[in-house]
């Protein structure tokens, strides 16, 4: 899990690999999602060149949260 999260420091933006996805949020900075293996999902924002992970949950929990 740490190695996957450490990839965010190199390139936190979505790419062709499909592990990262961008969401828009109402009037706020975009929210990004990172799939970690087939078990976890991390939600994060990018502000001022820094990556802020604000939620880490199982994929099942993430599906319930995002619909």
PQR file with spaces between the fields and no chain letter, atoms N, CA, C, O and H, PARSE charges and radii, in Angstrom:
ATOM       1  N    UNK     1       0.821   -1.187    0.000 -0.4000 1.5000
ATOM       2  CA   UNK     1       0.000    0.000    0.000 -0.0000 2.0000
ATOM       3  C    UNK     1       0.867    1.254    0.000  0.5500 1.7000
ATOM       4  O    UNK     1       0.545    2.230   -0.678 -0.5500 1.4000
ATOM       5  N    UNK     2       1.956    1.237    0.749 -0.4000 1.5000
ATOM       6  CA   UNK     2       2.839    2.413    0.801 -0.0000 2.0000
ATOM       7  C    UNK     2       3.459    2.724   -0.550  0.5500 1.7000
ATOM       8  O    UNK     2       3.583    3.888   -0.933 -0.5500 1.4000
ATOM       9  H    UNK     2       2.218    0.445    1.300  0.4000 1.0000
ATOM      10  N    UNK     3       3.848    1.679   -1.270 -0.4000 1.5000
ATOM      11  CA   UNK     3       4.485    1.930   -2.566 -0.0000 2.0000
ATOM      12  C    UNK     3       3.505    2.582   -3.534  0.5500 1.7000
ATOM      13  O    UNK     3       3.892    3.446   -4.321 -0.5500 1.4000
ATOM      14  H    UNK     3       3.747    0.734   -0.959  0.4000 1.0000
ATOM      15  N    UNK     4       2.260    2.182   -3.482 -0.4000 1.5000
ATOM      16  CA   UNK     4       1.251    2.780   -4.347 -0.0000 2.0000
ATOM      17  C    UNK     4       1.003    4.240   -3.957  0.5500 1.7000
ATOM      18  O    UNK     4       0.869    5.099   -4.828 -0.5500 1.4000
ATOM      19  H    UNK     4       1.946    1.480   -2.843  0.4000 1.0000
ATOM      20  N    UNK     5       0.943    4.519   -2.664 -0.4000 1.5000
ATOM      21  CA   UNK     5       0.736    5.887   -2.195 -0.0000 2.0000
ATOM      22  C    UNK     5       1.952    6.752   -2.516  0.5500 1.7000
ATOM      23  O    UNK     5       1.803    7.944   -2.787 -0.5500 1.4000
ATOM      24  H    UNK     5       1.052    3.821   -1.956  0.4000 1.0000
ATOM      25  N    UNK     6       3.144    6.175   -2.490 -0.4000 1.5000
ATOM      26  CA   UNK     6       4.343    6.969   -2.777 -0.0000 2.0000
ATOM      27  C    UNK     6       4.390    7.407   -4.245  0.5500 1.7000
ATOM      28  O    UNK     6       5.086    8.366   -4.576 -0.5500 1.4000
ATOM      29  H    UNK     6       3.265    5.207   -2.269  0.4000 1.0000
ATOM      30  N    UNK     7       3.666    6.726   -5.116 -0.4000 1.5000
ATOM      31  CA   UNK     7       3.588    7.128   -6.519 -0.0000 2.0000
ATOM      32  C    UNK     7       2.939    8.500   -6.673  0.5500 1.7000
ATOM      33  O    UNK     7       3.185    9.192   -7.661 -0.5500 1.4000
ATOM      34  H    UNK     7       3.100    5.947   -4.847  0.4000 1.0000
ATOM      35  N    UNK     8       2.123    8.895   -5.718 -0.4000 1.5000
ATOM      36  CA   UNK     8       1.459   10.195   -5.781 -0.0000 2.0000
ATOM      37  C    UNK     8       2.462   11.343   -5.734  0.5500 1.7000
ATOM      38  O    UNK     8       2.209   12.410   -6.293 -0.5500 1.4000
ATOM      39  H    UNK     8       1.923    8.333   -4.916  0.4000 1.0000
ATOM      40  N    UNK     9       3.593   11.134   -5.073 -0.4000 1.5000
ATOM      41  CA   UNK     9       4.582   12.211   -4.990 -0.0000 2.0000
ATOM      42  C    UNK     9       5.232   12.470   -6.349  0.5500 1.7000
ATOM      43  O    UNK     9       5.641   13.596   -6.632 -0.5500 1.4000
ATOM      44  H    UNK     9       3.798   10.267   -4.618  0.4000 1.0000
ATOM      45  N    UNK    10       5.330   11.453   -7.183 -0.4000 1.5000
ATOM      46  CA   UNK    10       5.922   11.619   -8.507 -0.0000 2.0000
ATOM      47  C    UNK    10       4.944   12.193   -9.518  0.5500 1.7000
ATOM      48  O    UNK    10       5.295   13.085  -10.292 -0.5500 1.4000
ATOM      49  H    UNK    10       4.998   10.538   -6.954  0.4000 1.0000
ATOM      50  N    UNK    11       3.715   11.683   -9.514 -0.4000 1.5000
ATOM      51  CA   UNK    11       2.690   12.164  -10.433 -0.0000 2.0000
ATOM      52  C    UNK    11       1.318   11.859   -9.845  0.5500 1.7000
ATOM      53  O    UNK    11       0.833   10.735   -9.976 -0.5500 1.4000
ATOM      54  H    UNK    11       3.430   10.959   -8.886  0.4000 1.0000
ATOM      55  N    UNK    12       0.691   12.822   -9.208 -0.4000 1.5000
ATOM      56  CA   UNK    12      -0.601   12.575   -8.580 -0.0000 2.0000
ATOM      57  C    UNK    12      -1.787   12.653   -9.538  0.5500 1.7000
ATOM      58  O    UNK    12      -2.917   12.358   -9.150 -0.5500 1.4000
ATOM      59  H    UNK    12       1.085   13.735   -9.101  0.4000 1.0000
ATOM      60  N    UNK    13      -1.540   13.047  -10.783 -0.4000 1.5000
ATOM      61  CA   UNK    13      -2.634   13.241  -11.723 -0.0000 2.0000
ATOM      62  C    UNK    13      -2.980   11.953  -12.464  0.5500 1.7000
ATOM      63  O    UNK    13      -2.109   11.106  -12.664 -0.5500 1.4000
ATOM      64  H    UNK    13      -0.622   13.287  -11.098  0.4000 1.0000
ATOM      65  N    UNK    14      -4.229   11.796  -12.870 -0.4000 1.5000
ATOM      66  CA   UNK    14      -4.635   10.591  -13.599 -0.0000 2.0000
ATOM      67  C    UNK    14      -3.838   10.410  -14.884  0.5500 1.7000
ATOM      68  O    UNK    14      -3.476   11.377  -15.556 -0.5500 1.4000
ATOM      69  H    UNK    14      -4.936   12.484  -12.708  0.4000 1.0000
ATOM      70  N    UNK    15      -3.575    9.147  -15.208 -0.4000 1.5000
ATOM      71  CA   UNK    15      -2.831    8.798  -16.417 -0.0000 2.0000
ATOM      72  C    UNK    15      -3.525    7.622  -17.087  0.5500 1.7000
ATOM      73  O    UNK    15      -4.633    7.247  -16.703 -0.5500 1.4000
ATOM      74  H    UNK    15      -3.868    8.362  -14.663  0.4000 1.0000
ATOM      75  N    UNK    16      -2.887    7.052  -18.069 -0.4000 1.5000
ATOM      76  CA   UNK    16      -3.485    5.963  -18.835 -0.0000 2.0000
ATOM      77  C    UNK    16      -3.574    4.653  -18.063  0.5500 1.7000
ATOM      78  O    UNK    16      -4.287    3.743  -18.487 -0.5500 1.4000
ATOM      79  H    UNK    16      -1.987    7.357  -18.381  0.4000 1.0000
ATOM      80  N    UNK    17      -2.861    4.532  -16.931 -0.4000 1.5000
ATOM      81  CA   UNK    17      -2.860    3.260  -16.199 -0.0000 2.0000
ATOM      82  C    UNK    17      -4.200    2.955  -15.546  0.5500 1.7000
ATOM      83  O    UNK    17      -4.452    1.805  -15.186 -0.5500 1.4000
ATOM      84  H    UNK    17      -2.282    5.270  -16.587  0.4000 1.0000
ATOM      85  N    UNK    18      -5.071    3.956  -15.384 -0.4000 1.5000
ATOM      86  CA   UNK    18      -6.411    3.731  -14.874 -0.0000 2.0000
ATOM      87  C    UNK    18      -6.540    3.606  -13.373  0.5500 1.7000
ATOM      88  O    UNK    18      -7.645    3.378  -12.882 -0.5500 1.4000
ATOM      89  H    UNK    18      -4.866    4.889  -15.677  0.4000 1.0000
ATOM      90  N    UNK    19      -5.461    3.746  -12.620 -0.4000 1.5000
ATOM      91  CA   UNK    19      -5.542    3.631  -11.168 -0.0000 2.0000
ATOM      92  C    UNK    19      -6.014    4.920  -10.503  0.5500 1.7000
ATOM      93  O    UNK    19      -6.475    4.897   -9.363 -0.5500 1.4000
ATOM      94  H    UNK    19      -4.563    3.932  -13.018  0.4000 1.0000
ATOM      95  N    UNK    20      -5.900    6.045  -11.211 -0.4000 1.5000
ATOM      96  CA   UNK    20      -6.277    7.344  -10.645 -0.0000 2.0000
ATOM      97  C    UNK    20      -7.405    7.938  -11.473  0.5500 1.7000
ATOM      98  O    UNK    20      -7.449    7.796  -12.695 -0.5500 1.4000
ATOM      99  H    UNK    20      -5.524    6.064  -12.138  0.4000 1.0000
ATOM     100  N    UNK    21      -8.319    8.610  -10.770 -0.4000 1.5000
ATOM     101  CA   UNK    21      -9.455    9.217  -11.444 -0.0000 2.0000
ATOM     102  C    UNK    21      -9.758   10.565  -10.810  0.5500 1.7000
ATOM     103  O    UNK    21      -9.599   10.743   -9.602 -0.5500 1.4000
ATOM     104  H    UNK    21      -8.283    8.725   -9.777  0.4000 1.0000
ATOM     105  N    UNK    22     -10.195   11.511  -11.629 -0.4000 1.5000
ATOM     106  CA   UNK    22     -10.521   12.847  -11.145 -0.0000 2.0000
ATOM     107  C    UNK    22     -12.036   13.022  -11.069  0.5500 1.7000
ATOM     108  O    UNK    22     -12.770   12.616  -11.970 -0.5500 1.4000
ATOM     109  H    UNK    22     -10.324   11.367  -12.611  0.4000 1.0000
ATOM     110  N    UNK    23     -12.490   13.638   -9.968 -0.4000 1.5000
ATOM     111  CA   UNK    23     -13.885   13.992   -9.790 -0.0000 2.0000
ATOM     112  C    UNK    23     -13.971   15.494   -9.591  0.5500 1.7000
ATOM     113  O    UNK    23     -13.036   16.099   -9.066 -0.5500 1.4000
ATOM     114  H    UNK    23     -11.893   13.968   -9.236  0.4000 1.0000
ATOM     115  N    UNK    24     -15.050   16.094   -9.990 -0.4000 1.5000
ATOM     116  CA   UNK    24     -15.256   17.504   -9.668 -0.0000 2.0000
ATOM     117  C    UNK    24     -16.151   17.574   -8.445  0.5500 1.7000
ATOM     118  O    UNK    24     -17.054   16.756   -8.274 -0.5500 1.4000
ATOM     119  H    UNK    24     -15.810   15.603  -10.417  0.4000 1.0000
ATOM     120  N    UNK    25     -15.893   18.550   -7.605 -0.4000 1.5000
ATOM     121  CA   UNK    25     -16.727   18.746   -6.427 -0.0000 2.0000
ATOM     122  C    UNK    25     -17.264   20.166   -6.468  0.5500 1.7000
ATOM     123  O    UNK    25     -16.603   21.069   -6.980 -0.5500 1.4000
ATOM     124  H    UNK    25     -15.159   19.214   -7.744  0.4000 1.0000
ATOM     125  N    UNK    26     -18.416   20.360   -5.949 -0.4000 1.5000
ATOM     126  CA   UNK    26     -19.152   21.622   -6.050 -0.0000 2.0000
ATOM     127  C    UNK    26     -18.394   22.784   -5.424  0.5500 1.7000
ATOM     128  O    UNK    26     -18.368   22.936   -4.203 -0.5500 1.4000
ATOM     129  H    UNK    26     -18.954   19.627   -5.533  0.4000 1.0000
ATOM     130  N    UNK    27     -17.773   23.607   -6.279 -0.4000 1.5000
ATOM     131  CA   UNK    27     -17.109   24.814   -5.829 -0.0000 2.0000
ATOM     132  C    UNK    27     -15.800   24.607   -5.105  0.5500 1.7000
ATOM     133  O    UNK    27     -15.250   25.560   -4.552 -0.5500 1.4000
ATOM     134  H    UNK    27     -17.794   23.483   -7.272  0.4000 1.0000
ATOM     135  N    UNK    28     -15.283   23.393   -5.091 -0.4000 1.5000
ATOM     136  CA   UNK    28     -14.025   23.113   -4.399 -0.0000 2.0000
ATOM     137  C    UNK    28     -12.992   22.612   -5.402  0.5500 1.7000
ATOM     138  O    UNK    28     -13.272   22.435   -6.587 -0.5500 1.4000
ATOM     139  H    UNK    28     -15.730   22.619   -5.540  0.4000 1.0000
ATOM     140  N    UNK    29     -11.800   22.393   -4.887 -0.4000 1.5000
ATOM     141  CA   UNK    29     -10.753   21.804   -5.721 -0.0000 2.0000
ATOM     142  C    UNK    29     -11.186   20.401   -6.152  0.5500 1.7000
ATOM     143  O    UNK    29     -11.962   19.750   -5.452 -0.5500 1.4000
ATOM     144  H    UNK    29     -11.573   22.537   -3.924  0.4000 1.0000
ATOM     145  N    UNK    30     -10.692   19.934   -7.295 -0.4000 1.5000
ATOM     146  CA   UNK    30     -11.046   18.575   -7.735 -0.0000 2.0000
ATOM     147  C    UNK    30     -10.614   17.531   -6.709  0.5500 1.7000
ATOM     148  O    UNK    30      -9.632   17.712   -5.988 -0.5500 1.4000
ATOM     149  H    UNK    30     -10.061   20.462   -7.863  0.4000 1.0000
ATOM     150  N    UNK    31     -11.354   16.457   -6.662 -0.4000 1.5000
ATOM     151  CA   UNK    31     -11.036   15.318   -5.803 -0.0000 2.0000
ATOM     152  C    UNK    31     -10.528   14.211   -6.710  0.5500 1.7000
ATOM     153  O    UNK    31     -11.057   13.990   -7.799 -0.5500 1.4000
ATOM     154  H    UNK    31     -12.151   16.310   -7.247  0.4000 1.0000
ATOM     155  N    UNK    32      -9.504   13.524   -6.251 -0.4000 1.5000
ATOM     156  CA   UNK    32      -8.925   12.421   -7.004 -0.0000 2.0000
ATOM     157  C    UNK    32      -9.078   11.132   -6.213  0.5500 1.7000
ATOM     158  O    UNK    32      -9.116   11.135   -4.983 -0.5500 1.4000
ATOM     159  H    UNK    32      -9.075   13.704   -5.366  0.4000 1.0000
ATOM     160  N    UNK    33      -9.164   10.027   -6.950 -0.4000 1.5000
ATOM     161  CA   UNK    33      -9.294    8.716   -6.320 -0.0000 2.0000
ATOM     162  C    UNK    33      -8.175    7.833   -6.827  0.5500 1.7000
ATOM     163  O    UNK    33      -7.878    7.816   -8.021 -0.5500 1.4000
ATOM     164  H    UNK    33      -9.133   10.024   -7.950  0.4000 1.0000
ATOM     165  N    UNK    34      -7.554    7.099   -5.920 -0.4000 1.5000
ATOM     166  CA   UNK    34      -6.487    6.160   -6.254 -0.0000 2.0000
ATOM     167  C    UNK    34      -6.896    4.773   -5.791  0.5500 1.7000
ATOM     168  O    UNK    34      -7.189    4.568   -4.613 -0.5500 1.4000
ATOM     169  H    UNK    34      -7.796    7.113   -4.950  0.4000 1.0000
ATOM     170  N    UNK    35      -6.917    3.823   -6.712 -0.4000 1.5000
ATOM     171  CA   UNK    35      -7.179    2.428   -6.346 -0.0000 2.0000
ATOM     172  C    UNK    35      -5.871    1.799   -5.883  0.5500 1.7000
ATOM     173  O    UNK    35      -4.847    1.897   -6.559 -0.5500 1.4000
ATOM     174  H    UNK    35      -6.679    3.989   -7.668  0.4000 1.0000
ATOM     175  N    UNK    36      -5.918    1.162   -4.739 -0.4000 1.5000
ATOM     176  CA   UNK    36      -4.749    0.483   -4.171 -0.0000 2.0000
ATOM     177  C    UNK    36      -5.062   -1.006   -4.142  0.5500 1.7000
ATOM     178  O    UNK    36      -5.907   -1.471   -3.376 -0.5500 1.4000
ATOM     179  H    UNK    36      -6.750    1.082   -4.189  0.4000 1.0000
ATOM     180  N    UNK    37      -4.371   -1.727   -4.982 -0.4000 1.5000
ATOM     181  CA   UNK    37      -4.644   -3.144   -5.222 -0.0000 2.0000
ATOM     182  C    UNK    37      -6.113   -3.282   -5.605  0.5500 1.7000
ATOM     183  O    UNK    37      -6.656   -2.420   -6.297 -0.5500 1.4000
ATOM     184  H    UNK    37      -3.685   -1.350   -5.604  0.4000 1.0000
ATOM     185  N    UNK    38      -6.744   -4.331   -5.173 -0.4000 1.5000
ATOM     186  CA   UNK    38      -8.187   -4.481   -5.406 -0.0000 2.0000
ATOM     187  C    UNK    38      -8.922   -4.424   -4.080  0.5500 1.7000
ATOM     188  O    UNK    38     -10.018   -4.970   -3.947 -0.5500 1.4000
ATOM     189  H    UNK    38      -6.303   -5.031   -4.611  0.4000 1.0000
ATOM     190  N    UNK    39      -8.316   -3.758   -3.091 -0.4000 1.5000
ATOM     191  CA   UNK    39      -8.885   -3.759   -1.749 -0.0000 2.0000
ATOM     192  C    UNK    39      -9.226   -2.378   -1.208  0.5500 1.7000
ATOM     193  O    UNK    39     -10.211   -2.227   -0.485 -0.5500 1.4000
ATOM     194  H    UNK    39      -7.426   -3.315   -3.199  0.4000 1.0000
ATOM     195  N    UNK    40      -8.420   -1.359   -1.548 -0.4000 1.5000
ATOM     196  CA   UNK    40      -8.583   -0.041   -0.927 -0.0000 2.0000
ATOM     197  C    UNK    40      -8.680    1.071   -1.962  0.5500 1.7000
ATOM     198  O    UNK    40      -8.253    0.934   -3.108 -0.5500 1.4000
ATOM     199  H    UNK    40      -7.620   -1.482   -2.135  0.4000 1.0000
ATOM     200  N    UNK    41      -9.255    2.167   -1.512 -0.4000 1.5000
ATOM     201  CA   UNK    41      -9.351    3.374   -2.313 -0.0000 2.0000
ATOM     202  C    UNK    41      -8.938    4.553   -1.451  0.5500 1.7000
ATOM     203  O    UNK    41      -9.385    4.678   -0.311 -0.5500 1.4000
ATOM     204  H    UNK    41      -9.602    2.278   -0.581  0.4000 1.0000
ATOM     205  N    UNK    42      -8.088    5.419   -1.987 -0.4000 1.5000
ATOM     206  CA   UNK    42      -7.687    6.644   -1.291 -0.0000 2.0000
ATOM     207  C    UNK    42      -8.273    7.828   -2.047  0.5500 1.7000
ATOM     208  O    UNK    42      -8.222    7.873   -3.276 -0.5500 1.4000
ATOM     209  H    UNK    42      -7.725    5.317   -2.913  0.4000 1.0000
ATOM     210  N    UNK    43      -8.829    8.783   -1.313 -0.4000 1.5000
ATOM     211  CA   UNK    43      -9.321   10.025   -1.890 -0.0000 2.0000
ATOM     212  C    UNK    43      -8.355   11.126   -1.495  0.5500 1.7000
ATOM     213  O    UNK    43      -7.936   11.201   -0.340 -0.5500 1.4000
ATOM     214  H    UNK    43      -8.871    8.746   -0.315  0.4000 1.0000
ATOM     215  N    UNK    44      -7.994   11.986   -2.451 -0.4000 1.5000
ATOM     216  CA   UNK    44      -7.017   13.031   -2.156 -0.0000 2.0000
ATOM     217  C    UNK    44      -7.290   14.275   -2.975  0.5500 1.7000
ATOM     218  O    UNK    44      -8.016   14.246   -3.969 -0.5500 1.4000
ATOM     219  H    UNK    44      -8.335   11.925   -3.390  0.4000 1.0000
ATOM     220  N    UNK    45      -6.684   15.377   -2.529 -0.4000 1.5000
ATOM     221  CA   UNK    45      -6.732   16.651   -3.247 -0.0000 2.0000
ATOM     222  C    UNK    45      -5.302   17.124   -3.449  0.5500 1.7000
ATOM     223  O    UNK    45      -4.393   16.741   -2.712 -0.5500 1.4000
ATOM     224  H    UNK    45      -6.095   15.401   -1.722  0.4000 1.0000
ATOM     225  N    UNK    46      -5.120   17.964   -4.462 -0.4000 1.5000
ATOM     226  CA   UNK    46      -3.814   18.544   -4.755 -0.0000 2.0000
ATOM     227  C    UNK    46      -3.953   20.045   -4.583  0.5500 1.7000
ATOM     228  O    UNK    46      -4.784   20.683   -5.229 -0.5500 1.4000
ATOM     229  H    UNK    46      -5.858   18.275   -5.061  0.4000 1.0000
ATOM     230  N    UNK    47      -3.132   20.602   -3.705 -0.4000 1.5000
ATOM     231  CA   UNK    47      -3.212   22.034   -3.442 -0.0000 2.0000
ATOM     232  C    UNK    47      -1.806   22.583   -3.260  0.5500 1.7000
ATOM     233  O    UNK    47      -1.050   22.117   -2.408 -0.5500 1.4000
ATOM     234  H    UNK    47      -2.457   20.083   -3.179  0.4000 1.0000
ATOM     235  N    UNK    48      -1.463   23.579   -4.071 -0.4000 1.5000
ATOM     236  CA   UNK    48      -0.147   24.201   -3.956 -0.0000 2.0000
ATOM     237  C    UNK    48       1.003   23.233   -4.152  0.5500 1.7000
ATOM     238  O    UNK    48       2.053   23.385   -3.527 -0.5500 1.4000
ATOM     239  H    UNK    48      -2.076   23.958   -4.763  0.4000 1.0000
ATOM     240  N    UNK    49       0.823   22.238   -5.011 -0.4000 1.5000
ATOM     241  CA   UNK    49       1.883   21.274   -5.264 -0.0000 2.0000
ATOM     242  C    UNK    49       1.982   20.167   -4.232  0.5500 1.7000
ATOM     243  O    UNK    49       2.846   19.297   -4.341 -0.5500 1.4000
ATOM     244  H    UNK    49      -0.030   22.115   -5.519  0.4000 1.0000
ATOM     245  N    UNK    50       1.104   20.184   -3.225 -0.4000 1.5000
ATOM     246  CA   UNK    50       1.099   19.146   -2.190 -0.0000 2.0000
ATOM     247  C    UNK    50      -0.106   18.240   -2.371  0.5500 1.7000
ATOM     248  O    UNK    50      -1.174   18.691   -2.785 -0.5500 1.4000
ATOM     249  H    UNK    50       0.402   20.891   -3.137  0.4000 1.0000
ATOM     250  N    UNK    51       0.066   16.966   -2.061 -0.4000 1.5000
ATOM     251  CA   UNK    51      -1.012   15.986   -2.136 -0.0000 2.0000
ATOM     252  C    UNK    51      -1.516   15.741   -0.721  0.5500 1.7000
ATOM     253  O    UNK    51      -0.745   15.407    0.179 -0.5500 1.4000
ATOM     254  H    UNK    51       0.933   16.600   -1.724  0.4000 1.0000
ATOM     255  N    UNK    52      -2.824   15.910   -0.538 -0.4000 1.5000
ATOM     256  CA   UNK    52      -3.457   15.700    0.763 -0.0000 2.0000
ATOM     257  C    UNK    52      -4.430   14.535    0.664  0.5500 1.7000
ATOM     258  O    UNK    52      -5.498   14.658    0.065 -0.5500 1.4000
ATOM     259  H    UNK    52      -3.450   16.181   -1.268  0.4000 1.0000
ATOM     260  N    UNK    53      -4.057   13.401    1.255 -0.4000 1.5000
ATOM     261  CA   UNK    53      -4.951   12.246    1.310 -0.0000 2.0000
ATOM     262  C    UNK    53      -5.873   12.479    2.495  0.5500 1.7000
ATOM     263  O    UNK    53      -5.417   12.596    3.633 -0.5500 1.4000
ATOM     264  H    UNK    53      -3.190   13.301    1.742  0.4000 1.0000
ATOM     265  N    UNK    54      -7.167   12.545    2.226 -0.4000 1.5000
ATOM     266  CA   UNK    54      -8.100   12.839    3.313 -0.0000 2.0000
ATOM     267  C    UNK    54      -9.008   11.674    3.663  0.5500 1.7000
ATOM     268  O    UNK    54      -9.730   11.739    4.658 -0.5500 1.4000
ATOM     269  H    UNK    54      -7.537   12.449    1.302  0.4000 1.0000
ATOM     270  N    UNK    55      -8.992   10.608    2.869 -0.4000 1.5000
ATOM     271  CA   UNK    55      -9.817    9.452    3.198 -0.0000 2.0000
ATOM     272  C    UNK    55      -9.207    8.200    2.601  0.5500 1.7000
ATOM     273  O    UNK    55      -8.761    8.210    1.454 -0.5500 1.4000
ATOM     274  H    UNK    55      -8.405   10.555    2.061  0.4000 1.0000
ATOM     275  N    UNK    56      -9.185    7.130    3.365 -0.4000 1.5000
ATOM     276  CA   UNK    56      -8.704    5.830    2.926 -0.0000 2.0000
ATOM     277  C    UNK    56      -9.713    4.812    3.404  0.5500 1.7000
ATOM     278  O    UNK    56      -9.998    4.729    4.598 -0.5500 1.4000
ATOM     279  H    UNK    56      -9.547    7.123    4.297  0.4000 1.0000
ATOM     280  N    UNK    57     -10.260    4.031    2.476 -0.4000 1.5000
ATOM     281  CA   UNK    57     -11.306    3.084    2.849 -0.0000 2.0000
ATOM     282  C    UNK    57     -11.278    1.885    1.921  0.5500 1.7000
ATOM     283  O    UNK    57     -10.581    1.881    0.907 -0.5500 1.4000
ATOM     284  H    UNK    57     -10.029    4.099    1.506  0.4000 1.0000
ATOM     285  N    UNK    58     -12.054    0.860    2.287 -0.4000 1.5000
ATOM     286  CA   UNK    58     -12.143   -0.302    1.414 -0.0000 2.0000
ATOM     287  C    UNK    58     -12.902    0.093    0.150  0.5500 1.7000
ATOM     288  O    UNK    58     -13.623    1.090    0.130 -0.5500 1.4000
ATOM     289  H    UNK    58     -12.621    0.864    3.111  0.4000 1.0000
ATOM     290  N    UNK    59     -12.729   -0.693   -0.887 -0.4000 1.5000
ATOM     291  CA   UNK    59     -13.426   -0.407   -2.141 -0.0000 2.0000
ATOM     292  C    UNK    59     -14.934   -0.461   -1.943  0.5500 1.7000
ATOM     293  O    UNK    59     -15.660    0.334   -2.539 -0.5500 1.4000
ATOM     294  H    UNK    59     -12.143   -1.503   -0.871  0.4000 1.0000
ATOM     295  N    UNK    60     -15.418   -1.384   -1.115 -0.4000 1.5000
ATOM     296  CA   UNK    60     -16.857   -1.480   -0.854 -0.0000 2.0000
ATOM     297  C    UNK    60     -17.373   -0.192   -0.209  0.5500 1.7000
ATOM     298  O    UNK    60     -18.428    0.316   -0.589 -0.5500 1.4000
ATOM     299  H    UNK    60     -14.828   -2.030   -0.630  0.4000 1.0000
ATOM     300  N    UNK    61     -16.638    0.328    0.756 -0.4000 1.5000
ATOM     301  CA   UNK    61     -17.037    1.581    1.410 -0.0000 2.0000
ATOM     302  C    UNK    61     -17.022    2.729    0.406  0.5500 1.7000
ATOM     303  O    UNK    61     -17.913    3.579    0.423 -0.5500 1.4000
ATOM     304  H    UNK    61     -15.781   -0.085    1.065  0.4000 1.0000
ATOM     305  N    UNK    62     -16.024    2.761   -0.460 -0.4000 1.5000
ATOM     306  CA   UNK    62     -15.913    3.836   -1.452 -0.0000 2.0000
ATOM     307  C    UNK    62     -17.075    3.790   -2.443  0.5500 1.7000
ATOM     308  O    UNK    62     -17.589    4.835   -2.842 -0.5500 1.4000
ATOM     309  H    UNK    62     -15.301    2.071   -0.474  0.4000 1.0000
ATOM     310  N    UNK    63     -17.489    2.598   -2.839 -0.4000 1.5000
ATOM     311  CA   UNK    63     -18.616    2.478   -3.761 -0.0000 2.0000
ATOM     312  C    UNK    63     -19.907    2.984   -3.114  0.5500 1.7000
ATOM     313  O    UNK    63     -20.730    3.615   -3.777 -0.5500 1.4000
ATOM     314  H    UNK    63     -17.071    1.749   -2.515  0.4000 1.0000
ATOM     315  N    UNK    64     -20.079    2.711   -1.833 -0.4000 1.5000
ATOM     316  CA   UNK    64     -21.259    3.214   -1.124 -0.0000 2.0000
ATOM     317  C    UNK    64     -21.215    4.734   -1.019  0.5500 1.7000
ATOM     318  O    UNK    64     -22.243    5.400   -1.135 -0.5500 1.4000
ATOM     319  H    UNK    64     -19.409    2.199   -1.295  0.4000 1.0000
ATOM     320  N    UNK    65     -20.023    5.278   -0.799 -0.4000 1.5000
ATOM     321  CA   UNK    65     -19.879    6.725   -0.631 -0.0000 2.0000
ATOM     322  C    UNK    65     -20.103    7.475   -1.943  0.5500 1.7000
ATOM     323  O    UNK    65     -20.751    8.521   -1.956 -0.5500 1.4000
ATOM     324  H    UNK    65     -19.187    4.737   -0.704  0.4000 1.0000
ATOM     325  N    UNK    66     -19.572    6.949   -3.038 -0.4000 1.5000
ATOM     326  CA   UNK    66     -19.640    7.662   -4.315 -0.0000 2.0000
ATOM     327  C    UNK    66     -20.794    7.214   -5.201  0.5500 1.7000
ATOM     328  O    UNK    66     -21.083    7.848   -6.216 -0.5500 1.4000
ATOM     329  H    UNK    66     -19.046    6.099   -3.027  0.4000 1.0000
ATOM     330  N    UNK    67     -21.443    6.141   -4.827 -0.4000 1.5000
ATOM     331  CA   UNK    67     -22.590    5.667   -5.617 -0.0000 2.0000
ATOM     332  C    UNK    67     -22.129    4.893   -6.762  0.5500 1.7000
ATOM     333  O    UNK    67     -22.943    4.408   -7.548 -0.5500 1.4000
ATOM     334  H    UNK    67     -21.208    5.627   -4.002  0.4000 1.0000
